[in-house]
């Protein structure tokens, strides 16, 4: 099962000098805390927000948010029902 690579997401955000607050606003969260919880694996991201996350982090596609490696900090991909 594919999992979001949270470390890759954080590293890319920091590379692009995007604050958690800016990312939170872009994704529609009221505070940076909501986004921080996602980035730290405390909460799952709404799958509908993945295209926005990918765009903001300048990835070519959503698949770049995922990793095949099992030893990195990740969350499982969720399927919306």
N, C-alpha and C positions, 0 to 999 in steps of 0.2 A: 504494500500500500504506500502510495506517495505521501510524503510529509513535507510541510513547510519547513524550510531551512531558516530558522529564526536568527541564527548568527549571521548568515549571509545577508538577510534583510537588514539587520542592524548595521553591519559593516558598510553596506551600500549606502544606507541613509547617512551615516557619518561621513563617508567619502564625499557625498554630494553636499555636505554641510547643511542638511535639513534637520531642524530640531524636531523633537517629539511633538511639541506643540503645533508646529506647522503641519506635520503629518496628520495629527489628530484633526485639525480643522479641515484639511483637504479631504479626509475620509468621512467627515461629518460627525465626529465625536465632539462633545462639549468641552472636554478637558484633555490635557496631555496624559493624564492618568489612565484613561480608557485605552489609549493607544499603547502606553507603556505596558499595561497588563498583557496585551496581545504580543508585543515584542518579547516579553519575558516569559511567555508560555502560560501565564496565569488564566487567560481567557482565550477562547477561539475567535478568530476573525469570521465575520459574516462572509460566506463565499461570494456574495454579490459585490463585495468590496475588493476582491482580488484583482480585477482589471484596473481599478484605480490605483491600487498599491503598485502594481507592475508598471503602470505608466509613470507614476511619480518617481519611481526608482530607476526609470529609464532602462528597464529590461525590454528585450525584444518581444517577449511573450510571457504569459502567466507561468508556463512550465519552468521558467528560470527561477521562480520563487521556491521551487522544490529541489530536494536533494536525494540522491540515491544512497547516500551514506547513512548508516544507522547510528554512528557514534557522535553525531552533532546534535545540538539542542534543537528539537523540532516538535511540531504538533501534527497530528494526523489531519489529512485532508478530510473535510466534512462534506457530505452530500446533503443538499437541501431537499427535503421531501415535499 
